[in-house]
Every structure is written in structure tokens, then in C-alpha cells.
Amino acid sequence: MDITERKITKIAREAEKLVLLTMREEGVGTAEIDLIHALRHHPGCTQAQLAELLHADKAAIARRTKNLEGKGYLTREDAPNDRRSQLLFPTEKAESLKSSKAGIEAAFYEYLTSVLTEEEAAAFAASLNKLYTASKTESRAGFPHFRNAAGGETTDEK
């Protein structure tokens, strides 16, 4: 039984709703945020590579990159070894979206934790840090507690 009732996930979704609402007010849609995020992690990739990374069709990526270039979130440079290809790079404006998103999330979480006493907030933060550390450790190890090394099945399937 899940004693958390997936509330961590549900709270994260509410935070994401606030982020997306705020970004839309700034003229950036969900698909564009995803593209900017991918480009920040893979600067210098082509539209074809972005389409593959985002599992989207090339025409949709072409439209999004054109829009984002017009809004000042990305720049293009000719590929040095292929004149037909252009490499895409995030601009400072795109990089600042990460800070903006983090700021919105921080404000939301600060609002939520304001209903706790100082002692409750400290205990919650300590527990959350413990859970986060366990999560990252498990992830970095390849989720050994959830996967059978031979068959890739989860512990629920055993």
C-alpha cells in the first residue's frame, strides 16, 4: 500500500500547472518549453535530432524552432561539415527560463510549506532530503530494487 497516496506526484503536478500557466502568459507553450529544455541539454543539435529526442515529427519541430527563434529563445548556425544543416543553440533568454521556472516552483513550495510550523517544516525538509537521496542513489544504480538483472522485471512481477 502506498502510504503517500502519490501525493508527492500530485503536488509536483500542481507546481507544473502553475509553471505552465505562467510560461503561457509569457508566450511560451508546453511543447516549446519541452523543446527549449531539450535544446539546453543538447546545444548544437539539428532539427532532425530534436525531432528524434522529443519523439515529434519534423514539421512540428520546424514550426516550433521558427517560433522560438522569432521570440528570441534560440539561434541557428550553419553546420560546419554539412551546409544543408543548421545547428540550434539556446539563447540567454532560453537559459533564463530555467531560472524563471525554478523561481515559480520555489515560490509555490514556499507557499505550501508556510502552513507548517517551523518544527514541522524542518522535519519535512529533513525527511524529503532523505527520500530524495534514496531516490537518486537508486536511480544512479539502475533501480536494482525494482529490476531483475536477468529479465528486467519489476519486483511486483516476481
MOBELLIN-V769855 format. One record per residue. OMEGA is omega in whole degrees, -180 to 180 (none if undefined). Layout:
omega
OMEGA
OMEGA
This chain:
omega
-179
-178
179
-175
178
-177
176
178
-178
178
179
177
179
177
180
176
179
179
-178
177
-180
180
178
178
177
176
180
-179
-177
-179
179
177
178
-180
179
179
179
-179
177
180
-179
-179
179
177
180
176
179
178
177
179
179
180
-175
-178
-179
180
-173
-180
179
179
179
178
-178
-179
178
178
-177
176
178
179
177
-179
178
176
179
173
177
177
-176
-176
179
-176
180
-176
174
178
-177
-180
176
176
175
179
177
179
-179
176
179
179
179
179
180
179
178
179
-179
179
179
-179
176
177
-179
-177
179
178
180
171
178
-179
179
180
179
179
179
-179
179
178
-180
178
179
178
179
179
178
180
-179
179
179
-180
-179
180
179
178
-177
180
-176
-177
173
-176
-177
-172
179
-180
-180
-180
179
-176
-177
none
